[in-house]
Amino acid sequence: MSDQNPFDAWMKASQDWAKGVSPEFADVMAESMKGVADLMPTMPADVMEAFMGKGANPDALDAKTKLLLTLHGLTIQGALAEPQIELTVRHAVEAGATGQEINETIALAGLFGGAPAMTKALEIAQNVIKKDTTT
């Protein structure tokens, strides 16, 4: 019996499958997403709320909650989603998410995506938060 975490085994199986379908897929995705974060400025919180949150439907989830849910899903995707994680964290902070909320969201996603995905997402998030507070 293997001592490997079932989530790590699942992640490796998924990565092996993707490589089997197209060995270049990970490289192509990483290359195609370079600079995406620089192309999209951070939207103001009120604009995000109007278009993503309660602006369209007063009973909807607010923009911050939707961004945290997005961050959760992106974290589970792992290394393929690095630029999207950075962009989502930047917008979540603008929408009012705290560092604690972002860390908890990523930690919860680690239960599904595994420790490597969680660790990488936390590293990305901390870099974004640090950059956001120093500018």
N, CA, C and O atoms as a GROMACS GRO file, in nm:
protein
  540
    1MET      N    1   0.085  -0.119   0.000
    1MET     CA    2   0.000   0.000   0.000
    1MET      C    3   0.089   0.124   0.000
    1MET      O    4   0.191   0.128   0.068
    2SER      N    5   0.050   0.223  -0.075
    2SER     CA    6   0.130   0.345  -0.090
    2SER      C    7   0.103   0.442   0.024
    2SER      O    8  -0.010   0.454   0.073
    3ASP      N    9   0.210   0.512   0.066
    3ASP     CA   10   0.196   0.616   0.167
    3ASP      C   11   0.160   0.750   0.104
    3ASP      O   12   0.146   0.850   0.175
    4GLN      N   13   0.145   0.754  -0.029
    4GLN     CA   14   0.118   0.878  -0.099
    4GLN      C   15  -0.022   0.928  -0.068
    4GLN      O   16  -0.118   0.851  -0.063
    5ASN      N   17  -0.032   1.058  -0.046
    5ASN     CA   18  -0.160   1.124  -0.023
    5ASN      C   19  -0.249   1.100  -0.144
    5ASN      O   20  -0.202   1.111  -0.257
    6PRO      N   21  -0.378   1.067  -0.125
    6PRO     CA   22  -0.466   1.042  -0.240
    6PRO      C   23  -0.482   1.164  -0.331
    6PRO      O   24  -0.497   1.149  -0.452
    7PHE      N   25  -0.477   1.284  -0.274
    7PHE     CA   26  -0.489   1.404  -0.356
    7PHE      C   27  -0.364   1.424  -0.441
    7PHE      O   28  -0.374   1.466  -0.556
    8ASP      N   29  -0.247   1.393  -0.384
    8ASP     CA   30  -0.123   1.403  -0.461
    8ASP      C   31  -0.124   1.300  -0.574
    8ASP      O   32  -0.079   1.328  -0.685
    9ALA      N   33  -0.174   1.181  -0.544
    9ALA     CA   34  -0.183   1.076  -0.646
    9ALA      C   35  -0.278   1.120  -0.757
    9ALA      O   36  -0.249   1.099  -0.875
   10TRP      N   37  -0.389   1.178  -0.720
   10TRP     CA   38  -0.485   1.227  -0.820
   10TRP      C   39  -0.422   1.337  -0.905
   10TRP      O   40  -0.437   1.337  -1.027
   11MET      N   41  -0.352   1.431  -0.839
   11MET     CA   42  -0.288   1.540  -0.912
   11MET      C   43  -0.184   1.486  -1.010
   11MET      O   44  -0.178   1.530  -1.124
   12LYS      N   45  -0.104   1.391  -0.966
   12LYS     CA   46  -0.003   1.333  -1.055
   12LYS      C   47  -0.069   1.260  -1.170
   12LYS      O   48  -0.024   1.271  -1.284
   13ALA      N   49  -0.175   1.187  -1.142
   13ALA     CA   50  -0.246   1.116  -1.249
   13ALA      C   51  -0.304   1.216  -1.350
   13ALA      O   52  -0.302   1.191  -1.470
   14SER      N   53  -0.356   1.327  -1.302
   14SER     CA   54  -0.411   1.430  -1.390
   14SER      C   55  -0.301   1.491  -1.476
   14SER      O   56  -0.319   1.512  -1.596
   15GLN      N   57  -0.188   1.521  -1.414
   15GLN     CA   58  -0.075   1.578  -1.489
   15GLN      C   59  -0.023   1.479  -1.592
   15GLN      O   60   0.009   1.518  -1.705
   16ASP      N   61  -0.014   1.352  -1.554
   16ASP     CA   62   0.032   1.249  -1.648
   16ASP      C   63  -0.065   1.237  -1.765
   16ASP      O   64  -0.022   1.222  -1.880
   17TRP      N   65  -0.194   1.243  -1.737
   17TRP     CA   66  -0.295   1.236  -1.843
   17TRP      C   67  -0.278   1.353  -1.938
   17TRP      O   68  -0.278   1.335  -2.060
   18ALA      N   69  -0.264   1.476  -1.883
   18ALA     CA   70  -0.251   1.595  -1.967
   18ALA      C   71  -0.126   1.585  -2.055
   18ALA      O   72  -0.130   1.620  -2.173
   19LYS      N   73  -0.016   1.537  -1.998
   19LYS     CA   74   0.106   1.520  -2.076
   19LYS      C   75   0.088   1.415  -2.185
   19LYS      O   76   0.142   1.427  -2.295
   20GLY      N   77   0.009   1.311  -2.153
   20GLY     CA   78  -0.018   1.208  -2.252
   20GLY      C   79  -0.101   1.260  -2.368
   20GLY      O   80  -0.081   1.220  -2.483
   21VAL      N   81  -0.194   1.349  -2.340
   21VAL     CA   82  -0.276   1.409  -2.444
   21VAL      C   83  -0.193   1.503  -2.529
   21VAL      O   84  -0.198   1.499  -2.652
   22SER      N   85  -0.115   1.588  -2.462
   22SER     CA   86  -0.032   1.685  -2.534
   22SER      C   87   0.086   1.722  -2.446
   22SER      O   88   0.072   1.802  -2.354
   23PRO      N   89   0.202   1.664  -2.473
   23PRO     CA   90   0.320   1.692  -2.389
   23PRO      C   91   0.357   1.839  -2.382
   23PRO      O   92   0.416   1.884  -2.284
   24GLU      N   93   0.322   1.914  -2.484
   24GLU     CA   94   0.358   2.056  -2.487
   24GLU      C   95   0.256   2.144  -2.418
   24GLU      O   96   0.278   2.264  -2.403
   25PHE      N   97   0.145   2.085  -2.375
   25PHE     CA   98   0.034   2.166  -2.321
   25PHE      C   99   0.076   2.259  -2.208
   25PHE      O  100   0.045   2.378  -2.212
   26ALA      N  101   0.146   2.208  -2.109
   26ALA     CA  102   0.186   2.290  -1.994
   26ALA      C  103   0.277   2.404  -2.038
   26ALA      O  104   0.262   2.517  -1.992
   27ASP      N  105   0.371   2.375  -2.126
   27ASP     CA  106   0.462   2.480  -2.175
   27ASP      C  107   0.387   2.586  -2.255
   27ASP      O  108   0.412   2.705  -2.239
   28VAL      N  109   0.298   2.542  -2.340
   28VAL     CA  110   0.220   2.635  -2.422
   28VAL      C  111   0.133   2.724  -2.334
   28VAL      O  112   0.127   2.845  -2.354
   29MET      N  113   0.067   2.664  -2.236
   29MET     CA  114  -0.019   2.743  -2.146
   29MET      C  115   0.064   2.845  -2.068
   29MET      O  116   0.024   2.961  -2.056
   30ALA      N  117   0.177   2.803  -2.015
   30ALA     CA  118   0.261   2.894  -1.938
   30ALA      C  119   0.310   3.009  -2.025
   30ALA      O  120   0.309   3.125  -1.983
   31GLU      N  121   0.352   2.977  -2.146
   31GLU     CA  122   0.403   3.081  -2.237
   31GLU      C  123   0.292   3.176  -2.281
   31GLU      O  124   0.313   3.297  -2.291
   32SER      N  125   0.174   3.121  -2.309
   32SER     CA  126   0.064   3.205  -2.359
   32SER      C  127   0.011   3.301  -2.253
   32SER      O  128  -0.049   3.403  -2.287
   33MET      N  129   0.032   3.270  -2.127
   33MET     CA  130  -0.022   3.355  -2.020
   33MET      C  131   0.080   3.455  -1.966
   33MET      O  132   0.046   3.534  -1.878
   34LYS      N  133   0.203   3.454  -2.016
   34LYS     CA  134   0.303   3.549  -1.968
   34LYS      C  135   0.257   3.691  -1.996
   34LYS      O  136   0.214   3.722  -2.107
   35GLY      N  137   0.266   3.775  -1.895
   35GLY     CA  138   0.233   3.916  -1.913
   35GLY      C  139   0.085   3.948  -1.906
   35GLY      O  140   0.048   4.065  -1.918
   36VAL      N  141  -0.002   3.848  -1.888
   36VAL     CA  142  -0.146   3.874  -1.884
   36VAL      C  143  -0.180   3.969  -1.770
   36VAL      O  144  -0.261   4.061  -1.788
   37ALA      N  145  -0.120   3.948  -1.656
   37ALA     CA  146  -0.150   4.034  -1.541
   37ALA      C  147  -0.113   4.179  -1.570
   37ALA      O  148  -0.179   4.271  -1.522
   38ASP      N  149  -0.007   4.200  -1.647
   38ASP     CA  150   0.035   4.336  -1.679
   38ASP      C  151  -0.060   4.402  -1.778
   38ASP      O  152  -0.069   4.525  -1.781
   39LEU      N  153  -0.130   4.323  -1.858
   39LEU     CA  154  -0.220   4.378  -1.958
   39LEU      C  155  -0.354   4.423  -1.898
   39LEU      O  156  -0.420   4.511  -1.953
   40MET      N  157  -0.392   4.362  -1.787
   40MET     CA  158  -0.523   4.393  -1.729
   40MET      C  159  -0.504   4.471  -1.600
   40MET      O  160  -0.457   4.417  -1.501
   41PRO      N  161  -0.542   4.597  -1.601
   41PRO     CA  162  -0.531   4.675  -1.478
   41PRO      C  163  -0.633   4.625  -1.375
   41PRO      O  164  -0.732   4.560  -1.409
   42THR      N  165  -0.607   4.656  -1.250
   42THR     CA  166  -0.700   4.619  -1.144
   42THR      C  167  -0.824   4.706  -1.156
   42THR      O  168  -0.816   4.829  -1.160
   43MET      N  169  -0.938   4.641  -1.163
   43MET     CA  170  -1.065   4.715  -1.172
   43MET      C  171  -1.097   4.776  -1.035
   43MET      O  172  -1.069   4.714  -0.933
   44PRO      N  173  -1.154   4.895  -1.032
   44PRO     CA  174  -1.198   4.953  -0.905
   44PRO      C  175  -1.307   4.866  -0.841
   44PRO      O  176  -1.386   4.803  -0.912
   45ALA      N  177  -1.311   4.864  -0.710
   45ALA     CA  178  -1.406   4.780  -0.636
   45ALA      C  179  -1.550   4.805  -0.678
   45ALA      O  180  -1.627   4.710  -0.692
   46ASP      N  181  -1.587   4.931  -0.697
   46ASP     CA  182  -1.727   4.959  -0.733
   46ASP      C  183  -1.761   4.907  -0.873
   46ASP      O  184  -1.875   4.868  -0.897
   47VAL      N  185  -1.665   4.906  -0.964
   47VAL     CA  186  -1.689   4.851  -1.098
   47VAL      C  187  -1.706   4.700  -1.088
   47VAL      O  188  -1.795   4.643  -1.151
   48MET      N  189  -1.620   4.634  -1.010
   48MET     CA  190  -1.633   4.490  -0.993
   48MET      C  191  -1.768   4.455  -0.932
   48MET      O  192  -1.834   4.360  -0.975
   49GLU      N  193  -1.808   4.531  -0.832
   49GLU     CA  194  -1.936   4.503  -0.767
   49GLU      C  195  -2.052   4.520  -0.865
   49GLU      O  196  -2.147   4.442  -0.864
   50ALA      N  197  -2.042   4.624  -0.949
   50ALA     CA  198  -2.150   4.649  -1.045
   50ALA      C  199  -2.162   4.537  -1.148
   50ALA      O  200  -2.273   4.497  -1.184
   51PHE      N  201  -2.049   4.487  -1.196
   51PHE     CA  202  -2.053   4.387  -1.302
   51PHE      C  203  -2.047   4.243  -1.254
   51PHE      O  204  -2.102   4.154  -1.319
   52MET      N  205  -1.980   4.220  -1.142
   52MET     CA  206  -1.962   4.082  -1.094
   52MET      C  207  -2.047   4.051  -0.973
   52MET      O  208  -2.075   3.934  -0.945
   53GLY      N  209  -2.089   4.152  -0.901
   53GLY     CA  210  -2.155   4.129  -0.773
   53GLY      C  211  -2.303   4.162  -0.773
   53GLY      O  212  -2.379   4.118  -0.858
   54LYS      N  213  -2.340   4.240  -0.675
   54LYS     CA  214  -2.481   4.270  -0.651
   54LYS      C  215  -2.539   4.375  -0.745
   54LYS      O  216  -2.659   4.402  -0.740
   55GLY      N  217  -2.455   4.435  -0.831
   55GLY     CA  218  -2.504   4.536  -0.924
   55GLY      C  219  -2.608   4.482  -1.020
   55GLY      O  220  -2.704   4.551  -1.054
   56ALA      N  221  -2.589   4.359  -1.064
   56ALA     CA  222  -2.682   4.299  -1.159
   56ALA      C  223  -2.799   4.232  -1.089
   56ALA      O  224  -2.908   4.222  -1.146
   57ASN      N  225  -2.778   4.188  -0.966
   57ASN     CA  226  -2.883   4.118  -0.892
   57ASN      C  227  -2.858   4.139  -0.744
   57ASN      O  228  -2.757   4.092  -0.691
   58PRO      N  229  -2.948   4.210  -0.675
   58PRO     CA  230  -2.925   4.238  -0.534
   58PRO      C  231  -2.916   4.114  -0.444
   58PRO      O  232  -2.865   4.121  -0.332
   59ASP      N  233  -2.965   4.001  -0.493
   59ASP     CA  234  -2.959   3.877  -0.415
   59ASP      C  235  -2.836   3.792  -0.447
   59ASP      O  236  -2.818   3.684  -0.392
   60ALA      N  237  -2.750   3.842  -0.538
   60ALA     CA  238  -2.632   3.766  -0.581
   60ALA      C  239  -2.523   3.773  -0.474
   60ALA      O  240  -2.529   3.854  -0.382
   61LEU      N  241  -2.424   3.686  -0.488
   61LEU     CA  242  -2.304   3.695  -0.406
   61LEU      C  243  -2.231   3.824  -0.442
   61LEU      O  244  -2.237   3.869  -0.556
   62ASP      N  245  -2.162   3.882  -0.345
   62ASP     CA  246  -2.086   4.003  -0.377
   62ASP      C  247  -1.959   3.967  -0.453
   62ASP      O  248  -1.919   3.851  -0.458
   63ALA      N  249  -1.896   4.069  -0.512
   63ALA     CA  250  -1.778   4.047  -0.596
   63ALA      C  251  -1.664   3.983  -0.518
   63ALA      O  252  -1.596   3.895  -0.570
   64LYS      N  253  -1.643   4.025  -0.393
   64LYS     CA  254  -1.534   3.968  -0.313
   64LYS      C  255  -1.554   3.818  -0.295
   64LYS      O  256  -1.459   3.741  -0.310
   65THR      N  257  -1.675   3.776  -0.264
   65THR     CA  258  -1.702   3.634  -0.244
   65THR      C  259  -1.681   3.556  -0.374
   65THR      O  260  -1.625   3.447  -0.373
   66LYS      N  261  -1.726   3.613  -0.485
   66LYS     CA  262  -1.707   3.545  -0.614
   66LYS      C  263  -1.558   3.534  -0.649
   66LYS      O  264  -1.515   3.434  -0.706
   67LEU      N  265  -1.481   3.636  -0.617
   67LEU     CA  266  -1.338   3.630  -0.644
   67LEU      C  267  -1.269   3.526  -0.556
   67LEU      O  268  -1.178   3.456  -0.601
   68LEU      N  269  -1.311   3.515  -0.430
   68LEU     CA  270  -1.254   3.413  -0.342
   68LEU      C  271  -1.290   3.273  -0.392
   68LEU      O  272  -1.208   3.181  -0.384
   69LEU      N  273  -1.412   3.256  -0.442
   69LEU     CA  274  -1.450   3.127  -0.500
   69LEU      C  275  -1.366   3.096  -0.624
   69LEU      O  276  -1.325   2.982  -0.646
   70THR      N  277  -1.342   3.198  -0.704
   70THR     CA  278  -1.257   3.182  -0.823
   70THR      C  279  -1.116   3.143  -0.781
   70THR      O  280  -1.056   3.054  -0.841
   71LEU      N  281  -1.064   3.209  -0.679
   71LEU     CA  282  -0.930   3.177  -0.628
   71LEU      C  283  -0.924   3.032  -0.581
   71LEU      O  284  -0.823   2.964  -0.602
   72HIS      N  285  -1.027   2.987  -0.518
   72HIS     CA  286  -1.034   2.848  -0.471
   72HIS      C  287  -1.019   2.752  -0.589
   72HIS      O  288  -0.938   2.660  -0.585
   73GLY      N  289  -1.097   2.774  -0.693
   73GLY     CA  290  -1.090   2.687  -0.810
   73GLY      C  291  -0.956   2.694  -0.881
   73GLY      O  292  -0.902   2.592  -0.923
   74LEU      N  293  -0.901   2.815  -0.894
   74LEU     CA  294  -0.771   2.831  -0.960
   74LEU      C  295  -0.660   2.763  -0.882
   74LEU      O  296  -0.569   2.705  -0.940
   75THR      N  297  -0.668   2.769  -0.750
   75THR     CA  298  -0.567   2.703  -0.666
   75THR      C  299  -0.568   2.552  -0.692
   75THR      O  300  -0.462   2.490  -0.701
   76ILE      N  301  -0.685   2.496  -0.703
   76ILE     CA  302  -0.696   2.351  -0.728
   76ILE      C  303  -0.634   2.315  -0.862
   76ILE      O  304  -0.580   2.206  -0.877
   77GLN      N  305  -0.643   2.405  -0.960
   77GLN     CA  306  -0.584   2.378  -1.092
   77GLN      C  307  -0.432   2.371  -1.086
   77GLN      O  308  -0.370   2.304  -1.169
   78GLY      N  309  -0.373   2.438  -0.989
   78GLY     CA  310  -0.229   2.428  -0.972
   78GLY      C  311  -0.148   2.518  -1.063
   78GLY      O  312  -0.188   2.630  -1.094
   79ALA      N  313  -0.032   2.467  -1.105
   79ALA     CA  314   0.068   2.547  -1.174
   79ALA      C  315   0.019   2.607  -1.305
   79ALA      O  316   0.070   2.711  -1.348
   80LEU      N  317  -0.078   2.544  -1.370
   80LEU     CA  318  -0.126   2.599  -1.496
   80LEU      C  319  -0.198   2.732  -1.478
   80LEU      O  320  -0.214   2.807  -1.575
   81ALA      N  321  -0.239   2.764  -1.357
   81ALA     CA  322  -0.320   2.883  -1.333
   81ALA      C  323  -0.244   2.996  -1.264
   81ALA      O  324  -0.307   3.088  -1.211
   82GLU      N  325  -0.112   2.993  -1.264
   82GLU     CA  326  -0.036   3.096  -1.190
   82GLU      C  327  -0.072   3.239  -1.228
   82GLU      O  328  -0.097   3.319  -1.138
   83PRO      N  329  -0.076   3.276  -1.356
   83PRO     CA  330  -0.110   3.415  -1.389
   83PRO      C  331  -0.252   3.452  -1.347
   83PRO      O  332  -0.278   3.565  -1.305
   84GLN      N  333  -0.344   3.356  -1.358
   84GLN     CA  334  -0.482   3.382  -1.320
   84GLN      C  335  -0.495   3.398  -1.168
   84GLN      O  336  -0.576   3.477  -1.121
   85ILE      N  337  -0.415   3.322  -1.092
   85ILE     CA  338  -0.416   3.336  -0.946
   85ILE      C  339  -0.370   3.476  -0.908
   85ILE      O  340  -0.433   3.542  -0.825
   86GLU      N  341  -0.262   3.522  -0.969
   86GLU     CA  342  -0.211   3.656  -0.940
   86GLU      C  343  -0.317   3.762  -0.970
   86GLU      O  344  -0.341   3.852  -0.889
   87LEU      N  345  -0.378   3.752  -1.084
   87LEU     CA  346  -0.481   3.848  -1.125
   87LEU      C  347  -0.601   3.844  -1.030
   87LEU      O  348  -0.654   3.948  -0.993
   88THR      N  349  -0.643   3.725  -0.992
   88THR     CA  350  -0.759   3.710  -0.903
   88THR      C  351  -0.729   3.764  -0.764
   88THR      O  352  -0.814   3.830  -0.704
   89VAL      N  353  -0.610   3.737  -0.712
   89VAL     CA  354  -0.574   3.790  -0.580
   89VAL      C  355  -0.573   3.942  -0.583
   89VAL      O  356  -0.624   4.008  -0.492
   90ARG      N  357  -0.514   3.998  -0.688
   90ARG     CA  358  -0.510   4.144  -0.700
   90ARG      C  359  -0.650   4.203  -0.698
   90ARG      O  360  -0.675   4.304  -0.631
   91HIS      N  361  -0.742   4.142  -0.770
   91HIS     CA  362  -0.879   4.193  -0.773
   91HIS      C  363  -0.954   4.165  -0.641
   91HIS      O  364  -1.036   4.246  -0.597
   92ALA      N  365  -0.925   4.052  -0.579
   92ALA     CA  366  -0.989   4.021  -0.451
   92ALA      C  367  -0.949   4.123  -0.345
   92ALA      O  368  -1.032   4.168  -0.266
   93VAL      N  369  -0.822   4.160  -0.342
   93VAL     CA  370  -0.774   4.262  -0.247
   93VAL      C  371  -0.847   4.394  -0.274
   93VAL      O  372  -0.892   4.460  -0.181
   94GLU      N  373  -0.858   4.431  -0.400
   94GLU     CA  374  -0.928   4.555  -0.435
   94GLU      C  375  -1.075   4.548  -0.394
   94GLU      O  376  -1.134   4.650  -0.356
   95ALA      N  377  -1.134   4.429  -0.403
   95ALA     CA  378  -1.275   4.412  -0.366
   95ALA      C  379  -1.295   4.404  -0.215
   95ALA      O  380  -1.409   4.394  -0.168
   96GLY      N  381  -1.185   4.409  -0.138
   96GLY     CA  382  -1.197   4.412   0.008
   96GLY      C  383  -1.155   4.286   0.081
   96GLY      O  384  -1.170   4.279   0.203
   97ALA      N  385  -1.105   4.187   0.010
   97ALA     CA  386  -1.062   4.065   0.077
   97ALA      C  387  -0.935   4.092   0.158
   97ALA      O  388  -0.845   4.163   0.113
   98THR      N  389  -0.931   4.037   0.276
   98THR     CA  390  -0.813   4.051   0.362
   98THR      C  391  -0.713   3.940   0.330
   98THR      O  392  -0.747   3.840   0.267
   99GLY      N  393  -0.591   3.959   0.374
   99GLY     CA  394  -0.491   3.854   0.360
   99GLY      C  395  -0.535   3.725   0.426
   99GLY      O  396  -0.512   3.616   0.374
  100GLN      N  397  -0.599   3.737   0.541
  100GLN     CA  398  -0.648   3.619   0.613
  100GLN      C  399  -0.753   3.544   0.529
  100GLN      O  400  -0.749   3.422   0.521
  101GLU      N  401  -0.846   3.618   0.468
  101GLU     CA  402  -0.949   3.553   0.386
  101GLU      C  403  -0.886   3.483   0.264
  101GLU      O  404  -0.926   3.373   0.227
  102ILE      N  405  -0.789   3.548   0.204
  102ILE     CA  406  -0.721   3.489   0.089
  102ILE      C  407  -0.645   3.363   0.131
  102ILE      O  408  -0.652   3.261   0.063
  103ASN      N  409  -0.572   3.370   0.243
  103ASN     CA  410  -0.498   3.254   0.292
  103ASN      C  411  -0.591   3.138   0.326
  103ASN      O  412  -0.561   3.023   0.294
  104GLU      N  413  -0.703   3.167   0.390
  104GLU     CA  414  -0.798   3.061   0.426
  104GLU      C  415  -0.859   2.998   0.302
  104GLU      O  416  -0.879   2.876   0.297
  105THR      N  417  -0.888   3.079   0.202
  105THR     CA  418  -0.944   3.027   0.077
  105THR      C  419  -0.846   2.931   0.011
  105THR      O  420  -0.884   2.823  -0.033
  106ILE      N  421  -0.721   2.972   0.004
  106ILE     CA  422  -0.618   2.889  -0.058
  106ILE      C  423  -0.594   2.762   0.024
  106ILE      O  424  -0.577   2.654  -0.032
  107ALA      N  425  -0.592   2.776   0.156
  107ALA     CA  426  -0.571   2.659   0.242
  107ALA      C  427  -0.682   2.556   0.224
  107ALA      O  428  -0.656   2.436   0.219
  108LEU      N  429  -0.804   2.602   0.215
  108LEU     CA  430  -0.916   2.511   0.193
  108LEU      C  431  -0.902   2.441   0.058
  108LEU      O  432  -0.930   2.322   0.046
  109ALA      N  433  -0.860   2.515  -0.043
  109ALA     CA  434  -0.840   2.455  -0.176
  109ALA      C  435  -0.731   2.350  -0.172
  109ALA      O  436  -0.732   2.256  -0.252
  110GLY      N  437  -0.637   2.364  -0.081
  110GLY     CA  438  -0.530   2.265  -0.067
  110GLY      C  439  -0.582   2.127  -0.033
  110GLY      O  440  -0.517   2.027  -0.064
  111LEU      N  441  -0.698   2.120   0.031
  111LEU     CA  442  -0.758   1.990   0.061
  111LEU      C  443  -0.798   1.916  -0.066
  111LEU      O  444  -0.802   1.793  -0.068
  112PHE      N  445  -0.826   1.990  -0.171
  112PHE     CA  446  -0.870   1.931  -0.297
  112PHE      C  447  -0.760   1.927  -0.402
  112PHE      O  448  -0.753   1.833  -0.482
  113GLY      N  449  -0.674   2.028  -0.403
  113GLY     CA  450  -0.570   2.038  -0.504
  113GLY      C  451  -0.435   1.986  -0.460
  113GLY      O  452  -0.346   1.966  -0.542
  114GLY      N  453  -0.418   1.964  -0.331
  114GLY     CA  454  -0.293   1.912  -0.280
  114GLY      C  455  -0.201   2.021  -0.226
  114GLY      O  456  -0.217   2.140  -0.255
  115ALA      N  457  -0.105   1.978  -0.148
  115ALA     CA  458  -0.012   2.072  -0.084
  115ALA      C  459   0.074   2.150  -0.183
  115ALA      O  460   0.095   2.270  -0.161
  116PRO      N  461   0.123   2.090  -0.290
  116PRO     CA  462   0.205   2.169  -0.384
  116PRO      C  463   0.126   2.285  -0.447
  116PRO      O  464   0.178   2.395  -0.459
  117ALA      N  465   0.002   2.259  -0.487
  117ALA     CA  466  -0.081   2.365  -0.546
  117ALA      C  467  -0.109   2.474  -0.443
  117ALA      O  468  -0.104   2.592  -0.475
  118MET      N  469  -0.139   2.433  -0.320
  118MET     CA  470  -0.167   2.529  -0.213
  118MET      C  471  -0.043   2.614  -0.183
  118MET      O  472  -0.054   2.736  -0.170
  119THR      N  473   0.072   2.550  -0.173
  119THR     CA  474   0.195   2.622  -0.142
  119THR      C  475   0.227   2.724  -0.249
  119THR      O  476   0.263   2.838  -0.218
  120LYS      N  477   0.214   2.685  -0.375
  120LYS     CA  478   0.244   2.777  -0.485
  120LYS      C  479   0.144   2.893  -0.485
  120LYS      O  480   0.185   3.008  -0.504
  121ALA      N  481   0.017   2.866  -0.464
  121ALA     CA  482  -0.084   2.972  -0.462
  121ALA      C  483  -0.060   3.068  -0.346
  121ALA      O  484  -0.077   3.189  -0.361
  122LEU      N  485  -0.021   3.015  -0.229
  122LEU     CA  486   0.010   3.102  -0.115
  122LEU      C  487   0.129   3.191  -0.146
  122LEU      O  488   0.130   3.309  -0.109
  123GLU      N  489   0.230   3.136  -0.212
  123GLU     CA  490   0.348   3.214  -0.250
  123GLU      C  491   0.308   3.327  -0.345
  123GLU      O  492   0.351   3.442  -0.328
  124ILE      N  493   0.228   3.295  -0.444
  124ILE     CA  494   0.182   3.397  -0.540
  124ILE      C  495   0.102   3.504  -0.468
  124ILE      O  496   0.124   3.623  -0.489
  125ALA      N  497   0.009   3.460  -0.384
  125ALA     CA  498  -0.077   3.555  -0.312
  125ALA      C  499   0.004   3.648  -0.224
  125ALA      O  500  -0.020   3.769  -0.220
  126GLN      N  501   0.101   3.593  -0.152
  126GLN     CA  502   0.182   3.677  -0.063
  126GLN      C  503   0.262   3.780  -0.143
  126GLN      O  504   0.278   3.894  -0.098
  127ASN      N  505   0.312   3.740  -0.259
  127ASN     CA  506   0.385   3.835  -0.344
  127ASN      C  507   0.293   3.947  -0.392
  127ASN      O  508   0.334   4.064  -0.394
  128VAL      N  509   0.171   3.913  -0.430
  128VAL     CA  510   0.074   4.015  -0.474
  128VAL      C  511   0.038   4.108  -0.360
  128VAL      O  512   0.036   4.230  -0.377
  129ILE      N  513   0.011   4.051  -0.244
  129ILE     CA  514  -0.028   4.132  -0.128
  129ILE      C  515   0.087   4.222  -0.086
  129ILE      O  516   0.066   4.340  -0.056
  130LYS      N  517   0.209   4.168  -0.084
  130LYS     CA  518   0.327   4.248  -0.048
  130LYS      C  519   0.346   4.363  -0.147
  130LYS      O  520   0.372   4.476  -0.107
  131LYS      N  521   0.332   4.332  -0.275
  131LYS     CA  522   0.348   4.435  -0.379
  131LYS      C  523   0.238   4.540  -0.366
  131LYS      O  524   0.263   4.659  -0.386
  132ASP      N  525   0.116   4.497  -0.334
  132ASP     CA  526   0.002   4.587  -0.322
  132ASP      C  527   0.019   4.683  -0.203
  132ASP      O  528  -0.023   4.798  -0.210
  133THR      N  529   0.080   4.635  -0.095
  133THR     CA  530   0.095   4.720   0.024
  133THR      C  531   0.217   4.810   0.017
  133THR      O  532   0.229   4.905   0.094
  134THR      N  533   0.310   4.780  -0.075
  134THR     CA  534   0.429   4.863  -0.085
  134THR      C  535   0.418   4.968  -0.195
  134THR      O  536   0.505   5.055  -0.206
  135THR      N  537   0.313   4.962  -0.276
  135THR     CA  538   0.298   5.061  -0.383
  135THR      C  539   0.203   5.170  -0.345
  135THR      O  540   0.180   5.261  -0.424
   0.00000   0.00000   0.00000
